[in-house]
Amino acid sequence: MAGDLILITGVSGYIGFKTLILALEAGFPVRAVIRKAEQAIKLQSHARVAPHMDNLQWVVIHNLSDTHSFDPHLAGVTGILHIASPLAIESDDYDRDIIDPALKVTLSILNAAYRTPSIKRVVITSSAVTLISFAWMFGPAPASPDLTLFTAADINSNIAGPYGTSMEAYFASKTLSRIATRKFMEEEKPEFEFVNLLPTVVFGPDELATNAAELVTAGNSLALSPLLDVNIPQMVGATVHVDDAARAHIDALKPSVQGNKDYILSSDAPDGIDWEDAQNYVRKFFPEAVENGTLKLGGSLRARIWRLDTRETEKEFGWKFVSFEETLKELVGQYLKFVAAEKK
C-alpha cells in the first residue's frame, strides 16, 4: 500500500488536490496528471505538497480521452484514482461538452489499466446523484417527505436526453459512466478491480482557496451563502466533508476494502442534514462574527430529505464520516480567517 506507485487524475480540482495531499502525506509515490504544465507551479508550491516533491511526478496529458496517452505513464503503477470530470458548465451542446468527455475519459482510463498488468485497482469518482431519478431531484418536492432509504445498489435507469440544464447533463454523465464501468468489467473481465465512490454534496475547507471569494464556490457556496445573505430555494440534505471524500479514494485502494463495488459517501446518515441548522451552529461556534455582522445569517436554504444507507461504506472502510456540524465549523473558520486577513 503506502510505498506503491499510484496515478491520480483531477489533481488541480477541489477533491483531487486534497486527495493528492493526503496520498503524499500517507507515503504514496504519486504520478499526478495535469492538462497544462503550468498548473504544476501553483500546486507544487503549496505548503502541504512542497515537502513531498521527491515522491511526486507530474504527468502532462492534454487529451484524457486518448487512452494510449496514459500508456507511457503507467509503468509500475498499482492503482489509479480517477477524479477528473467535466463540470456542469452551460453549453449549446451538452453531449459534446459534458456527456461524451466523461464517458470517453472513463473508458480511456479503464482500457489503459486493462493493458497494464501491474494495476490492481481503479477507483473512480462517481456521485450519489446516480442513485436517483431526474424527477426525484429536479421535480417538485412531495407533500410529505420521501423516506425511501437509497443504497449503493440503486441507479437511475432513465437518463435519456435531451437535457434541460447543464446540471442534468452532469448528473447523466456520472450515471452513464457508472453504467459503462460495470459493462466494461463484465465484458472485458480485467485482472484489476474497480471501486466507484458516490459522494453527496462535498464541502469543507479548500486547500486551493486564497481568499474568501474563492472559497464561496460549488458545495461551499451552498453552506456559506445562507450564512451571509443569500436565499437558495432547496437542496438535498446530504453532505460529506472533502477530507472524507479524499480519504475514501486512498483507502479504496486497500485490499481490505472489497472491490468491484460502489460505496456511498455521506455524513449524518441515514437521515441526512438540515441546512437551516447551520445558523444555529455558527451562533454556537462564532458568536462574535454573528454579532458584528460578518455572518449576517440573512439567507435561507431548505433541505429536501434524502435518506442514504452508508453502513456498508463504514464497515468496509472502518471509519465514521465527519459530521455536518464539524465540517461547517471548519469551513466557516477558514472563511473568517480570509475575511480578517482582507481587512488588514
PALUMVEX-814323 format. One record per residue (C-alpha): residue number from 1; x, y, z. Coordinates in nm, 4 decimals, always signed. Example, Ala and Ser with C-alpha at 12.3 -4.5 7.8 and 13.67 -1.06 7.14 Angstrom:
BEGIN
+-----+----------+----------+----------+
: seq :        x :        y :        z :
+-----+----------+----------+----------+
:   1 :  +1.2300 :  -0.4500 :  +0.7800 :
:   2 :  +1.3670 :  -0.1060 :  +0.7140 :
+-----+----------+----------+----------+
END
This chain:
BEGIN
+-----+----------+----------+----------+
: seq :        x :        y :        z :
+-----+----------+----------+----------+
:   1 :  +0.0000 :  +0.0000 :  +0.0000 :
:   2 :  +0.1901 :  +0.3120 :  +0.1167 :
:   3 :  +0.5005 :  +0.2992 :  -0.0989 :
:   4 :  +0.3067 :  +0.1688 :  -0.4006 :
:   5 :  +0.3092 :  +0.3991 :  -0.7032 :
:   6 :  -0.0326 :  +0.5448 :  -0.7882 :
:   7 :  -0.1643 :  +0.7733 :  -1.0631 :
:   8 :  -0.4232 :  +1.0433 :  -0.9878 :
:   9 :  -0.6282 :  +1.2477 :  -1.2359 :
:  10 :  -0.8041 :  +1.5719 :  -1.1486 :
:  11 :  -0.5395 :  +1.6924 :  -0.9034 :
:  12 :  -0.5994 :  +2.0598 :  -0.9851 :
:  13 :  -0.9584 :  +2.0351 :  -0.8592 :
:  14 :  -1.1133 :  +2.0589 :  -0.5152 :
:  15 :  -1.1389 :  +1.6878 :  -0.4296 :
:  16 :  -0.8412 :  +1.5867 :  -0.6427 :
:  17 :  -0.5968 :  +1.8264 :  -0.4792 :
:  18 :  -0.6957 :  +1.7185 :  -0.1283 :
:  19 :  -0.6559 :  +1.3564 :  -0.2408 :
:  20 :  -0.3093 :  +1.4347 :  -0.3749 :
:  21 :  -0.2109 :  +1.5911 :  -0.0413 :
:  22 :  -0.3373 :  +1.3000 :  +0.1672 :
:  23 :  -0.1757 :  +1.0439 :  -0.0643 :
:  24 :  +0.1629 :  +1.2147 :  -0.0395 :
:  25 :  +0.1325 :  +1.2531 :  +0.3364 :
:  26 :  +0.0476 :  +0.8820 :  +0.3619 :
:  27 :  +0.3733 :  +0.7933 :  +0.1844 :
:  28 :  +0.2495 :  +0.7107 :  -0.1659 :
:  29 :  +0.4689 :  +0.7940 :  -0.4644 :
:  30 :  +0.2286 :  +0.9758 :  -0.6980 :
:  31 :  +0.2118 :  +1.0457 :  -1.0702 :
:  32 :  -0.0235 :  +1.3405 :  -1.0870 :
:  33 :  -0.1982 :  +1.4060 :  -1.4177 :
:  34 :  -0.2420 :  +1.7667 :  -1.5309 :
:  35 :  -0.3526 :  +1.9035 :  -1.8676 :
:  36 :  -0.1151 :  +2.2019 :  -1.8732 :
:  37 :  +0.2444 :  +2.2068 :  -1.7494 :
:  38 :  +0.1975 :  +2.5486 :  -1.5858 :
:  39 :  -0.0589 :  +2.4009 :  -1.3440 :
:  40 :  +0.2264 :  +2.2305 :  -1.1595 :
:  41 :  +0.3798 :  +2.5613 :  -1.0490 :
:  42 :  +0.0919 :  +2.6567 :  -0.8189 :
:  43 :  +0.0206 :  +2.3052 :  -0.6952 :
:  44 :  +0.3767 :  +2.2099 :  -0.6017 :
:  45 :  +0.4334 :  +2.5353 :  -0.4145 :
:  46 :  +0.1562 :  +2.4535 :  -0.1671 :
:  47 :  +0.2834 :  +2.4102 :  +0.1892 :
:  48 :  +0.1451 :  +2.0561 :  +0.2142 :
:  49 :  +0.2865 :  +1.9440 :  -0.1225 :
:  50 :  +0.6308 :  +2.1056 :  -0.1282 :
:  51 :  +0.7835 :  +1.8740 :  +0.1385 :
:  52 :  +0.6935 :  +1.5671 :  -0.0710 :
:  53 :  +0.8373 :  +1.6592 :  -0.4111 :
:  54 :  +1.0662 :  +1.3541 :  -0.4048 :
:  55 :  +0.7522 :  +1.1398 :  -0.4217 :
:  56 :  +0.5682 :  +1.3460 :  -0.6843 :
:  57 :  +0.5930 :  +1.3242 :  -1.0625 :
:  58 :  +0.3882 :  +1.5496 :  -1.2901 :
:  59 :  +0.2349 :  +1.3919 :  -1.5981 :
:  60 :  +0.1030 :  +1.6256 :  -1.8679 :
:  61 :  -0.1768 :  +1.4700 :  -2.0742 :
:  62 :  -0.3604 :  +1.7213 :  -2.2898 :
:  63 :  -0.6342 :  +1.4833 :  -2.4053 :
:  64 :  -0.7511 :  +1.2391 :  -2.1402 :
:  65 :  -0.9885 :  +1.0802 :  -2.3917 :
:  66 :  -0.6917 :  +0.9322 :  -2.5775 :
:  67 :  -0.6424 :  +0.6059 :  -2.3920 :
:  68 :  -0.2940 :  +0.5489 :  -2.5326 :
:  69 :  -0.1760 :  +0.8796 :  -2.3875 :
:  70 :  -0.1746 :  +0.7082 :  -2.0465 :
:  71 :  +0.0391 :  +0.4110 :  -2.1506 :
:  72 :  +0.3831 :  +0.5735 :  -2.1092 :
:  73 :  +0.2928 :  +0.6815 :  -1.7564 :
:  74 :  +0.1521 :  +0.3585 :  -1.6122 :
:  75 :  +0.4689 :  +0.1506 :  -1.5848 :
:  76 :  +0.4917 :  +0.0292 :  -1.2269 :
:  77 :  +0.1616 :  +0.1898 :  -1.1254 :
:  78 :  -0.0518 :  -0.0308 :  -0.8981 :
:  79 :  -0.3552 :  +0.1915 :  -0.8519 :
:  80 :  -0.5400 :  +0.4671 :  -1.0392 :
:  81 :  -0.7561 :  +0.7318 :  -0.8719 :
:  82 :  -0.9695 :  +0.8797 :  -1.1494 :
:  83 :  -1.1186 :  +1.2047 :  -1.0174 :
:  84 :  -1.1156 :  +1.4308 :  -1.3254 :
:  85 :  -1.4571 :  +1.5014 :  -1.4761 :
:  86 :  -1.6218 :  +1.7659 :  -1.6963 :
:  87 :  -1.8022 :  +2.0285 :  -1.4883 :
:  88 :  -2.1643 :  +2.1336 :  -1.5205 :
:  89 :  -2.0947 :  +2.4287 :  -1.7493 :
:  90 :  -2.3625 :  +2.5850 :  -1.9668 :
:  91 :  -2.3229 :  +2.4894 :  -2.3322 :
:  92 :  -2.5091 :  +2.4740 :  -2.6598 :
:  93 :  -2.4245 :  +2.1039 :  -2.6814 :
:  94 :  -2.4302 :  +1.9077 :  -2.3544 :
:  95 :  -2.3443 :  +1.5793 :  -2.5252 :
:  96 :  -2.0301 :  +1.7261 :  -2.6805 :
:  97 :  -1.9107 :  +1.9177 :  -2.3745 :
:  98 :  -2.0240 :  +1.7068 :  -2.0759 :
:  99 :  -2.1642 :  +1.3616 :  -2.1593 :
: 100 :  -1.9191 :  +1.2399 :  -2.4230 :
: 101 :  -1.5990 :  +1.3595 :  -2.2493 :
: 102 :  -1.6993 :  +1.1982 :  -1.9196 :
: 103 :  -1.7693 :  +0.8651 :  -2.0877 :
: 104 :  -1.4629 :  +0.8727 :  -2.3111 :
: 105 :  -1.2222 :  +0.9573 :  -2.0293 :
: 106 :  -1.3637 :  +0.6869 :  -1.8009 :
: 107 :  -1.3287 :  +0.4251 :  -2.0742 :
: 108 :  -0.9874 :  +0.5632 :  -2.1650 :
: 109 :  -0.8692 :  +0.5020 :  -1.8072 :
: 110 :  -1.0227 :  +0.1545 :  -1.7917 :
: 111 :  -0.8721 :  +0.0457 :  -2.1236 :
: 112 :  -0.5304 :  +0.1796 :  -2.0285 :
: 113 :  -0.5491 :  -0.0096 :  -1.6989 :
: 114 :  -0.6509 :  -0.3235 :  -1.8891 :
: 115 :  -0.3256 :  -0.3057 :  -2.0844 :
: 116 :  -0.1144 :  -0.2583 :  -1.7699 :
: 117 :  -0.0545 :  -0.5804 :  -1.5720 :
: 118 :  +0.0768 :  -0.4005 :  -1.2621 :
: 119 :  -0.2542 :  -0.2250 :  -1.1904 :
: 120 :  -0.4582 :  -0.3876 :  -0.9159 :
: 121 :  -0.7380 :  -0.1381 :  -0.8628 :
: 122 :  -0.9044 :  +0.1613 :  -1.0317 :
: 123 :  -1.1001 :  +0.3984 :  -0.8072 :
: 124 :  -1.3484 :  +0.6281 :  -0.9820 :
: 125 :  -1.5226 :  +0.9392 :  -0.8512 :
: 126 :  -1.8869 :  +0.8879 :  -0.9353 :
: 127 :  -2.1718 :  +1.0596 :  -0.7496 :
: 128 :  -2.4653 :  +0.9817 :  -0.5244 :
: 129 :  -2.6871 :  +1.1581 :  -0.7800 :
: 130 :  -2.6604 :  +0.8394 :  -0.9860 :
: 131 :  -2.8883 :  +0.6738 :  -0.7278 :
: 132 :  -3.1940 :  +0.8872 :  -0.8020 :
: 133 :  -3.4111 :  +0.9881 :  -1.0962 :
: 134 :  -3.4237 :  +1.3309 :  -1.2552 :
: 135 :  -3.7875 :  +1.3562 :  -1.1429 :
: 136 :  -3.6815 :  +1.2968 :  -0.7820 :
: 137 :  -3.4000 :  +1.5531 :  -0.7969 :
: 138 :  -3.5486 :  +1.8256 :  -1.0159 :
: 139 :  -3.9222 :  +1.7751 :  -0.9727 :
: 140 :  -4.1371 :  +1.9351 :  -0.7039 :
: 141 :  -4.0923 :  +1.8023 :  -0.3531 :
: 142 :  -4.3691 :  +1.5662 :  -0.2420 :
: 143 :  -4.6318 :  +1.6895 :  +0.0013 :
: 144 :  -4.4917 :  +1.4536 :  +0.2628 :
: 145 :  -4.1219 :  +1.3627 :  +0.2871 :
: 146 :  -3.9981 :  +1.0693 :  +0.0795 :
: 147 :  -3.8483 :  +0.8334 :  +0.3377 :
: 148 :  -3.7052 :  +0.5867 :  +0.0861 :
: 149 :  -3.3680 :  +0.4561 :  +0.2017 :
: 150 :  -3.1351 :  +0.4592 :  -0.1001 :
: 151 :  -2.8450 :  +0.2136 :  -0.1143 :
: 152 :  -2.5383 :  +0.1773 :  -0.3355 :
: 153 :  -2.7295 :  -0.0815 :  -0.5378 :
: 154 :  -2.9697 :  +0.1851 :  -0.6678 :
: 155 :  -2.9141 :  +0.3535 :  -1.0023 :
: 156 :  -3.1124 :  +0.5920 :  -1.2207 :
: 157 :  -3.2232 :  +0.3823 :  -1.5183 :
: 158 :  -3.3950 :  +0.6657 :  -1.7071 :
: 159 :  -3.1221 :  +0.9007 :  -1.8225 :
: 160 :  -3.2070 :  +0.9623 :  -2.1865 :
: 161 :  -3.1757 :  +1.3181 :  -2.3144 :
: 162 :  -3.2370 :  +1.5817 :  -2.4168 :
: 163 :  -3.1173 :  +1.7527 :  -2.1006 :
: 164 :  -3.2718 :  +2.0785 :  -1.9919 :
: 165 :  -2.9758 :  +2.2120 :  -1.7959 :
: 166 :  -2.6035 :  +2.1570 :  -1.7584 :
: 167 :  -2.6684 :  +2.0066 :  -1.4156 :
: 168 :  -2.8986 :  +1.7424 :  -1.5649 :
: 169 :  -2.6289 :  +1.6634 :  -1.8210 :
: 170 :  -2.3663 :  +1.6409 :  -1.5473 :
: 171 :  -2.5821 :  +1.4017 :  -1.3448 :
: 172 :  -2.6423 :  +1.1943 :  -1.6571 :
: 173 :  -2.2686 :  +1.1840 :  -1.7317 :
: 174 :  -2.1997 :  +1.0409 :  -1.3872 :
: 175 :  -2.4706 :  +0.7782 :  -1.4270 :
: 176 :  -2.3656 :  +0.6786 :  -1.7787 :
: 177 :  -2.0027 :  +0.6497 :  -1.6661 :
: 178 :  -2.1052 :  +0.4303 :  -1.3751 :
: 179 :  -2.3042 :  +0.2048 :  -1.6081 :
: 180 :  -2.0187 :  +0.1966 :  -1.8601 :
: 181 :  -1.7742 :  +0.0911 :  -1.5892 :
: 182 :  -1.9952 :  -0.2002 :  -1.4886 :
: 183 :  -2.0363 :  -0.3046 :  -1.8505 :
: 184 :  -1.6611 :  -0.2866 :  -1.9136 :
: 185 :  -1.5847 :  -0.5035 :  -1.6118 :
: 186 :  -1.8455 :  -0.7625 :  -1.7090 :
: 187 :  -1.7408 :  -0.7844 :  -2.0733 :
: 188 :  -1.3625 :  -0.7486 :  -2.0508 :
: 189 :  -1.3094 :  -0.9251 :  -1.7166 :
: 190 :  -0.9812 :  -0.7458 :  -1.6417 :
: 191 :  -0.7355 :  -0.8563 :  -1.3771 :
: 192 :  -0.7828 :  -0.5360 :  -1.1796 :
: 193 :  -1.0785 :  -0.4431 :  -0.9583 :
: 194 :  -1.2755 :  -0.1181 :  -0.9596 :
: 195 :  -1.4379 :  +0.0883 :  -0.6864 :
: 196 :  -1.6990 :  +0.3548 :  -0.7615 :
: 197 :  -1.7301 :  +0.6221 :  -0.4926 :
: 198 :  -2.0639 :  +0.8032 :  -0.4665 :
: 199 :  -2.0253 :  +1.1286 :  -0.2708 :
: 200 :  -2.3153 :  +1.3588 :  -0.1904 :
: 201 :  -2.2611 :  +1.7388 :  -0.1680 :
: 202 :  -1.8888 :  +1.7760 :  -0.0987 :
: 203 :  -1.7862 :  +2.0753 :  +0.1095 :
: 204 :  -1.5349 :  +2.1866 :  +0.3701 :
: 205 :  -1.2059 :  +2.3812 :  +0.3822 :
: 206 :  -1.0495 :  +2.4412 :  +0.0413 :
: 207 :  -0.6727 :  +2.3938 :  +0.0212 :
: 208 :  -0.6533 :  +2.5881 :  -0.3060 :
: 209 :  -0.8550 :  +2.8928 :  -0.1970 :
: 210 :  -0.6516 :  +3.2054 :  -0.1252 :
: 211 :  -0.9333 :  +3.4435 :  -0.0335 :
: 212 :  -1.2959 :  +3.4482 :  +0.0777 :
: 213 :  -1.4363 :  +3.4844 :  -0.2738 :
: 214 :  -1.2522 :  +3.1736 :  -0.3952 :
: 215 :  -1.3914 :  +2.9791 :  -0.1013 :
: 216 :  -1.7573 :  +3.0501 :  -0.1785 :
: 217 :  -1.7849 :  +2.8104 :  -0.4717 :
: 218 :  -1.9573 :  +2.4780 :  -0.5505 :
: 219 :  -2.0631 :  +2.2880 :  -0.2377 :
: 220 :  -1.9125 :  +2.5521 :  -0.0137 :
: 221 :  -2.1428 :  +2.8158 :  -0.1618 :
: 222 :  -2.4431 :  +2.6099 :  -0.0522 :
: 223 :  -2.3167 :  +2.6015 :  +0.3049 :
: 224 :  -2.1962 :  +2.9626 :  +0.3242 :
: 225 :  -2.4499 :  +3.1585 :  +0.1221 :
: 226 :  -2.7390 :  +3.1282 :  +0.3713 :
: 227 :  -2.4999 :  +3.2342 :  +0.6480 :
: 228 :  -2.4218 :  +3.5521 :  +0.4577 :
: 229 :  -2.7329 :  +3.6916 :  +0.2915 :
: 230 :  -2.8400 :  +3.4607 :  +0.0096 :
: 231 :  -3.1627 :  +3.2648 :  -0.0312 :
: 232 :  -3.1484 :  +2.9262 :  -0.2052 :
: 233 :  -3.4862 :  +2.7543 :  -0.2605 :
: 234 :  -3.3959 :  +2.3921 :  -0.1853 :
: 235 :  -3.1114 :  +2.1408 :  -0.1844 :
: 236 :  -3.0815 :  +1.7794 :  -0.0811 :
: 237 :  -2.9912 :  +1.7368 :  +0.2841 :
: 238 :  -2.6849 :  +1.5194 :  +0.2339 :
: 239 :  -2.3211 :  +1.6273 :  +0.2554 :
: 240 :  -1.9713 :  +1.4879 :  +0.3012 :
: 241 :  -1.6510 :  +1.6521 :  +0.4240 :
: 242 :  -1.3968 :  +1.6957 :  +0.1428 :
: 243 :  -1.1360 :  +1.5253 :  +0.3617 :
: 244 :  -1.3565 :  +1.2171 :  +0.3886 :
: 245 :  -1.4107 :  +1.2125 :  +0.0115 :
: 246 :  -1.0340 :  +1.2310 :  -0.0426 :
: 247 :  -0.9562 :  +0.9784 :  +0.2297 :
: 248 :  -1.2041 :  +0.7330 :  +0.0790 :
: 249 :  -1.0252 :  +0.7446 :  -0.2571 :
: 250 :  -0.6968 :  +0.6464 :  -0.0968 :
: 251 :  -0.8446 :  +0.3852 :  +0.1349 :
: 252 :  -1.0365 :  +0.2319 :  -0.1564 :
: 253 :  -0.7009 :  +0.1049 :  -0.2828 :
: 254 :  -0.6665 :  -0.1200 :  +0.0208 :
: 255 :  -0.7232 :  -0.4928 :  -0.0387 :
: 256 :  -0.9228 :  -0.4963 :  +0.2854 :
: 257 :  -1.1919 :  -0.2868 :  +0.1133 :
: 258 :  -1.3982 :  -0.5137 :  -0.1089 :
: 259 :  -1.3505 :  -0.4327 :  -0.4761 :
: 260 :  -1.5897 :  -0.4310 :  -0.7704 :
: 261 :  -1.8432 :  -0.2395 :  -0.5618 :
: 262 :  -1.9976 :  +0.1049 :  -0.5195 :
: 263 :  -1.9816 :  +0.2988 :  -0.1911 :
: 264 :  -2.1901 :  +0.5958 :  -0.0793 :
: 265 :  -2.0002 :  +0.8807 :  +0.0882 :
: 266 :  -2.2271 :  +1.0897 :  +0.3124 :
: 267 :  -2.2309 :  +1.2089 :  +0.6723 :
: 268 :  -2.5109 :  +1.2014 :  +0.9285 :
: 269 :  -2.6748 :  +0.9019 :  +0.7619 :
: 270 :  -2.9313 :  +0.7707 :  +0.7218 :
: 271 :  -3.1481 :  +1.0800 :  +0.7729 :
: 272 :  -2.9034 :  +1.3433 :  +0.6496 :
: 273 :  -2.8805 :  +1.7062 :  +0.7487 :
: 274 :  -3.0934 :  +2.0195 :  +0.7724 :
: 275 :  -2.9238 :  +2.3178 :  +0.6111 :
: 276 :  -3.1125 :  +2.5513 :  +0.8440 :
: 277 :  -2.9157 :  +2.4040 :  +1.1366 :
: 278 :  -2.6104 :  +2.5856 :  +1.0008 :
: 279 :  -2.7266 :  +2.9134 :  +1.1513 :
: 280 :  -2.7533 :  +2.7601 :  +1.4974 :
: 281 :  -2.4079 :  +2.6058 :  +1.4622 :
: 282 :  -2.2396 :  +2.9343 :  +1.3731 :
: 283 :  -2.4154 :  +3.1106 :  +1.6587 :
: 284 :  -2.2628 :  +2.8432 :  +1.8809 :
: 285 :  -1.9092 :  +2.8474 :  +1.7380 :
: 286 :  -1.8712 :  +3.2042 :  +1.6079 :
: 287 :  -2.0940 :  +3.4324 :  +1.8173 :
: 288 :  -1.8703 :  +3.7366 :  +1.7641 :
: 289 :  -1.8888 :  +3.7060 :  +1.3842 :
: 290 :  -2.2667 :  +3.6881 :  +1.4080 :
: 291 :  -2.2854 :  +3.9835 :  +1.6464 :
: 292 :  -2.0640 :  +4.2097 :  +1.4335 :
: 293 :  -2.2473 :  +4.1216 :  +1.1133 :
: 294 :  -1.9685 :  +3.9343 :  +0.9344 :
: 295 :  -2.2074 :  +3.6399 :  +0.9259 :
: 296 :  -2.5390 :  +3.8095 :  +0.8528 :
: 297 :  -2.7491 :  +3.4916 :  +0.8753 :
: 298 :  -2.9933 :  +3.6614 :  +0.6400 :
: 299 :  -3.0292 :  +3.3808 :  +0.3886 :
: 300 :  -3.2134 :  +3.0522 :  +0.3816 :
: 301 :  -3.1812 :  +2.7066 :  +0.2309 :
: 302 :  -3.4457 :  +2.4395 :  +0.2750 :
: 303 :  -3.3303 :  +2.0792 :  +0.2835 :
: 304 :  -3.5004 :  +1.8024 :  +0.0923 :
: 305 :  -3.4764 :  +1.4802 :  +0.2896 :
: 306 :  -3.2519 :  +1.2258 :  +0.1196 :
: 307 :  -3.2078 :  +0.9098 :  +0.3215 :
: 308 :  -2.8930 :  +0.7137 :  +0.2422 :
: 309 :  -2.7541 :  +0.3864 :  +0.3701 :
: 310 :  -2.3814 :  +0.4212 :  +0.4390 :
: 311 :  -2.3471 :  +0.1200 :  +0.6698 :
: 312 :  -2.1535 :  -0.0845 :  +0.4149 :
: 313 :  -1.9148 :  +0.2046 :  +0.3480 :
: 314 :  -1.8399 :  +0.2492 :  +0.7173 :
: 315 :  -1.7977 :  -0.1247 :  +0.7657 :
: 316 :  -1.5568 :  -0.1691 :  +0.4722 :
: 317 :  -1.3556 :  +0.1481 :  +0.5295 :
: 318 :  -1.3511 :  +0.1202 :  +0.9071 :
: 319 :  -1.4257 :  +0.4822 :  +0.9969 :
: 320 :  -1.7145 :  +0.7213 :  +1.0513 :
: 321 :  -1.7848 :  +1.0309 :  +0.8454 :
: 322 :  -1.7132 :  +1.3756 :  +0.9878 :
: 323 :  -2.0437 :  +1.5371 :  +1.0849 :
: 324 :  -2.2089 :  +1.8265 :  +0.9037 :
: 325 :  -2.1672 :  +2.0354 :  +1.2187 :
: 326 :  -1.7905 :  +1.9814 :  +1.2390 :
: 327 :  -1.7419 :  +2.0299 :  +0.8643 :
: 328 :  -1.9316 :  +2.3573 :  +0.8759 :
: 329 :  -1.7247 :  +2.4724 :  +1.1742 :
: 330 :  -1.4011 :  +2.4117 :  +0.9812 :
: 331 :  -1.5295 :  +2.5817 :  +0.6662 :
: 332 :  -1.6623 :  +2.8910 :  +0.8425 :
: 333 :  -1.3388 :  +2.9118 :  +1.0407 :
: 334 :  -1.1424 :  +2.9276 :  +0.7150 :
: 335 :  -1.3832 :  +3.1852 :  +0.5712 :
: 336 :  -1.3496 :  +3.4127 :  +0.8750 :
: 337 :  -0.9689 :  +3.3922 :  +0.8625 :
: 338 :  -0.9793 :  +3.5107 :  +0.4999 :
: 339 :  -1.2192 :  +3.7941 :  +0.5888 :
: 340 :  -0.9973 :  +3.9059 :  +0.8765 :
: 341 :  -0.6858 :  +3.8979 :  +0.6578 :
: 342 :  -0.8566 :  +4.1034 :  +0.3870 :
: 343 :  -0.9497 :  +4.3736 :  +0.6382 :
: 344 :  -0.5879 :  +4.4336 :  +0.7390 :
+-----+----------+----------+----------+
END
